[in-house]
Amino acid sequence: MEGYCFKCRVKKEMKDPQAVTLKNGRPANQGVCPTCGTKIFRIGKA
């Protein structure tokens, strides 16, 4: 799963992606940037 890292400012492959559900019921994925360790969050495609 690929997401945008705001710290590195590029799209990267998530490390340890997890499917989560937002408060409004929409699916999302949450992972970690392999380079800097910042959380990467992507809405949809859970």
MODELLER restraints for C-alpha pairs under 7 A, 6 or more apart:
rsr = mdl.restraints
at = mdl.atoms
rsr.add(forms.Gaussian(group=physical.xy_distance, feature=features.Distance(at['CA:1:A'], at['CA:13:A']), mean=5.75, stdev=0.5))
rsr.add(forms.Gaussian(group=physical.xy_distance, feature=features.Distance(at['CA:1:A'], at['CA:14:A']), mean=5.75, stdev=0.5))
rsr.add(forms.Gaussian(group=physical.xy_distance, feature=features.Distance(at['CA:2:A'], at['CA:11:A']), mean=6.55, stdev=0.5))
rsr.add(forms.Gaussian(group=physical.xy_distance, feature=features.Distance(at['CA:2:A'], at['CA:12:A']), mean=5.47, stdev=0.5))
rsr.add(forms.Gaussian(group=physical.xy_distance, feature=features.Distance(at['CA:2:A'], at['CA:13:A']), mean=4.30, stdev=0.5))
rsr.add(forms.Gaussian(group=physical.xy_distance, feature=features.Distance(at['CA:2:A'], at['CA:14:A']), mean=5.65, stdev=0.5))
rsr.add(forms.Gaussian(group=physical.xy_distance, feature=features.Distance(at['CA:3:A'], at['CA:11:A']), mean=5.42, stdev=0.5))
rsr.add(forms.Gaussian(group=physical.xy_distance, feature=features.Distance(at['CA:3:A'], at['CA:12:A']), mean=5.65, stdev=0.5))
rsr.add(forms.Gaussian(group=physical.xy_distance, feature=features.Distance(at['CA:3:A'], at['CA:13:A']), mean=6.34, stdev=0.5))
rsr.add(forms.Gaussian(group=physical.xy_distance, feature=features.Distance(at['CA:3:A'], at['CA:14:A']), mean=6.40, stdev=0.5))
rsr.add(forms.Gaussian(group=physical.xy_distance, feature=features.Distance(at['CA:3:A'], at['CA:40:A']), mean=6.14, stdev=0.5))
rsr.add(forms.Gaussian(group=physical.xy_distance, feature=features.Distance(at['CA:3:A'], at['CA:41:A']), mean=6.64, stdev=0.5))
rsr.add(forms.Gaussian(group=physical.xy_distance, feature=features.Distance(at['CA:3:A'], at['CA:42:A']), mean=5.90, stdev=0.5))
rsr.add(forms.Gaussian(group=physical.xy_distance, feature=features.Distance(at['CA:4:A'], at['CA:10:A']), mean=5.78, stdev=0.5))
rsr.add(forms.Gaussian(group=physical.xy_distance, feature=features.Distance(at['CA:4:A'], at['CA:11:A']), mean=4.25, stdev=0.5))
rsr.add(forms.Gaussian(group=physical.xy_distance, feature=features.Distance(at['CA:4:A'], at['CA:12:A']), mean=6.18, stdev=0.5))
rsr.add(forms.Gaussian(group=physical.xy_distance, feature=features.Distance(at['CA:4:A'], at['CA:40:A']), mean=6.49, stdev=0.5))
rsr.add(forms.Gaussian(group=physical.xy_distance, feature=features.Distance(at['CA:5:A'], at['CA:11:A']), mean=6.09, stdev=0.5))
rsr.add(forms.Gaussian(group=physical.xy_distance, feature=features.Distance(at['CA:5:A'], at['CA:12:A']), mean=6.78, stdev=0.5))
rsr.add(forms.Gaussian(group=physical.xy_distance, feature=features.Distance(at['CA:5:A'], at['CA:33:A']), mean=6.66, stdev=0.5))
rsr.add(forms.Gaussian(group=physical.xy_distance, feature=features.Distance(at['CA:5:A'], at['CA:40:A']), mean=5.77, stdev=0.5))
rsr.add(forms.Gaussian(group=physical.xy_distance, feature=features.Distance(at['CA:14:A'], at['CA:31:A']), mean=5.27, stdev=0.5))
rsr.add(forms.Gaussian(group=physical.xy_distance, feature=features.Distance(at['CA:14:A'], at['CA:32:A']), mean=5.58, stdev=0.5))
rsr.add(forms.Gaussian(group=physical.xy_distance, feature=features.Distance(at['CA:14:A'], at['CA:33:A']), mean=5.70, stdev=0.5))
rsr.add(forms.Gaussian(group=physical.xy_distance, feature=features.Distance(at['CA:14:A'], at['CA:34:A']), mean=6.89, stdev=0.5))
rsr.add(forms.Gaussian(group=physical.xy_distance, feature=features.Distance(at['CA:14:A'], at['CA:40:A']), mean=6.94, stdev=0.5))
rsr.add(forms.Gaussian(group=physical.xy_distance, feature=features.Distance(at['CA:15:A'], at['CA:31:A']), mean=5.64, stdev=0.5))
rsr.add(forms.Gaussian(group=physical.xy_distance, feature=features.Distance(at['CA:15:A'], at['CA:32:A']), mean=5.06, stdev=0.5))
rsr.add(forms.Gaussian(group=physical.xy_distance, feature=features.Distance(at['CA:15:A'], at['CA:33:A']), mean=6.12, stdev=0.5))
rsr.add(forms.Gaussian(group=physical.xy_distance, feature=features.Distance(at['CA:15:A'], at['CA:34:A']), mean=5.82, stdev=0.5))
rsr.add(forms.Gaussian(group=physical.xy_distance, feature=features.Distance(at['CA:16:A'], at['CA:31:A']), mean=5.48, stdev=0.5))
rsr.add(forms.Gaussian(group=physical.xy_distance, feature=features.Distance(at['CA:16:A'], at['CA:32:A']), mean=6.59, stdev=0.5))
rsr.add(forms.Gaussian(group=physical.xy_distance, feature=features.Distance(at['CA:17:A'], at['CA:29:A']), mean=6.26, stdev=0.5))
rsr.add(forms.Gaussian(group=physical.xy_distance, feature=features.Distance(at['CA:17:A'], at['CA:30:A']), mean=5.47, stdev=0.5))
rsr.add(forms.Gaussian(group=physical.xy_distance, feature=features.Distance(at['CA:17:A'], at['CA:31:A']), mean=4.27, stdev=0.5))
rsr.add(forms.Gaussian(group=physical.xy_distance, feature=features.Distance(at['CA:18:A'], at['CA:29:A']), mean=5.50, stdev=0.5))
rsr.add(forms.Gaussian(group=physical.xy_distance, feature=features.Distance(at['CA:18:A'], at['CA:30:A']), mean=5.32, stdev=0.5))
rsr.add(forms.Gaussian(group=physical.xy_distance, feature=features.Distance(at['CA:18:A'], at['CA:31:A']), mean=6.28, stdev=0.5))
rsr.add(forms.Gaussian(group=physical.xy_distance, feature=features.Distance(at['CA:19:A'], at['CA:28:A']), mean=5.93, stdev=0.5))
rsr.add(forms.Gaussian(group=physical.xy_distance, feature=features.Distance(at['CA:19:A'], at['CA:29:A']), mean=4.64, stdev=0.5))
rsr.add(forms.Gaussian(group=physical.xy_distance, feature=features.Distance(at['CA:19:A'], at['CA:30:A']), mean=6.59, stdev=0.5))
rsr.add(forms.Gaussian(group=physical.xy_distance, feature=features.Distance(at['CA:19:A'], at['CA:46:A']), mean=5.29, stdev=0.5))
rsr.add(forms.Gaussian(group=physical.xy_distance, feature=features.Distance(at['CA:20:A'], at['CA:27:A']), mean=6.12, stdev=0.5))
rsr.add(forms.Gaussian(group=physical.xy_distance, feature=features.Distance(at['CA:20:A'], at['CA:28:A']), mean=5.28, stdev=0.5))
rsr.add(forms.Gaussian(group=physical.xy_distance, feature=features.Distance(at['CA:20:A'], at['CA:29:A']), mean=5.74, stdev=0.5))
rsr.add(forms.Gaussian(group=physical.xy_distance, feature=features.Distance(at['CA:20:A'], at['CA:30:A']), mean=6.97, stdev=0.5))
rsr.add(forms.Gaussian(group=physical.xy_distance, feature=features.Distance(at['CA:21:A'], at['CA:27:A']), mean=4.68, stdev=0.5))
rsr.add(forms.Gaussian(group=physical.xy_distance, feature=features.Distance(at['CA:21:A'], at['CA:28:A']), mean=5.87, stdev=0.5))
rsr.add(forms.Gaussian(group=physical.xy_distance, feature=features.Distance(at['CA:22:A'], at['CA:28:A']), mean=6.94, stdev=0.5))
rsr.add(forms.Gaussian(group=physical.xy_distance, feature=features.Distance(at['CA:26:A'], at['CA:44:A']), mean=6.89, stdev=0.5))
rsr.add(forms.Gaussian(group=physical.xy_distance, feature=features.Distance(at['CA:27:A'], at['CA:43:A']), mean=6.37, stdev=0.5))
rsr.add(forms.Gaussian(group=physical.xy_distance, feature=features.Distance(at['CA:27:A'], at['CA:44:A']), mean=5.13, stdev=0.5))
rsr.add(forms.Gaussian(group=physical.xy_distance, feature=features.Distance(at['CA:27:A'], at['CA:45:A']), mean=6.70, stdev=0.5))
rsr.add(forms.Gaussian(group=physical.xy_distance, feature=features.Distance(at['CA:27:A'], at['CA:46:A']), mean=5.24, stdev=0.5))
rsr.add(forms.Gaussian(group=physical.xy_distance, feature=features.Distance(at['CA:28:A'], at['CA:42:A']), mean=5.61, stdev=0.5))
rsr.add(forms.Gaussian(group=physical.xy_distance, feature=features.Distance(at['CA:28:A'], at['CA:43:A']), mean=4.16, stdev=0.5))
rsr.add(forms.Gaussian(group=physical.xy_distance, feature=features.Distance(at['CA:28:A'], at['CA:44:A']), mean=4.78, stdev=0.5))
rsr.add(forms.Gaussian(group=physical.xy_distance, feature=features.Distance(at['CA:28:A'], at['CA:45:A']), mean=6.48, stdev=0.5))
rsr.add(forms.Gaussian(group=physical.xy_distance, feature=features.Distance(at['CA:28:A'], at['CA:46:A']), mean=5.09, stdev=0.5))
rsr.add(forms.Gaussian(group=physical.xy_distance, feature=features.Distance(at['CA:29:A'], at['CA:41:A']), mean=5.86, stdev=0.5))
rsr.add(forms.Gaussian(group=physical.xy_distance, feature=features.Distance(at['CA:29:A'], at['CA:42:A']), mean=5.15, stdev=0.5))
rsr.add(forms.Gaussian(group=physical.xy_distance, feature=features.Distance(at['CA:29:A'], at['CA:43:A']), mean=6.32, stdev=0.5))
rsr.add(forms.Gaussian(group=physical.xy_distance, feature=features.Distance(at['CA:29:A'], at['CA:46:A']), mean=5.63, stdev=0.5))
rsr.add(forms.Gaussian(group=physical.xy_distance, feature=features.Distance(at['CA:30:A'], at['CA:40:A']), mean=5.78, stdev=0.5))
rsr.add(forms.Gaussian(group=physical.xy_distance, feature=features.Distance(at['CA:30:A'], at['CA:41:A']), mean=4.57, stdev=0.5))
rsr.add(forms.Gaussian(group=physical.xy_distance, feature=features.Distance(at['CA:30:A'], at['CA:42:A']), mean=6.40, stdev=0.5))
rsr.add(forms.Gaussian(group=physical.xy_distance, feature=features.Distance(at['CA:31:A'], at['CA:39:A']), mean=5.77, stdev=0.5))
rsr.add(forms.Gaussian(group=physical.xy_distance, feature=features.Distance(at['CA:31:A'], at['CA:40:A']), mean=5.14, stdev=0.5))
rsr.add(forms.Gaussian(group=physical.xy_distance, feature=features.Distance(at['CA:31:A'], at['CA:41:A']), mean=6.46, stdev=0.5))
rsr.add(forms.Gaussian(group=physical.xy_distance, feature=features.Distance(at['CA:32:A'], at['CA:38:A']), mean=5.64, stdev=0.5))
rsr.add(forms.Gaussian(group=physical.xy_distance, feature=features.Distance(at['CA:32:A'], at['CA:39:A']), mean=4.58, stdev=0.5))
rsr.add(forms.Gaussian(group=physical.xy_distance, feature=features.Distance(at['CA:32:A'], at['CA:40:A']), mean=5.40, stdev=0.5))
rsr.add(forms.Gaussian(group=physical.xy_distance, feature=features.Distance(at['CA:33:A'], at['CA:39:A']), mean=6.27, stdev=0.5))
rsr.add(forms.Gaussian(group=physical.xy_distance, feature=features.Distance(at['CA:33:A'], at['CA:40:A']), mean=6.23, stdev=0.5))
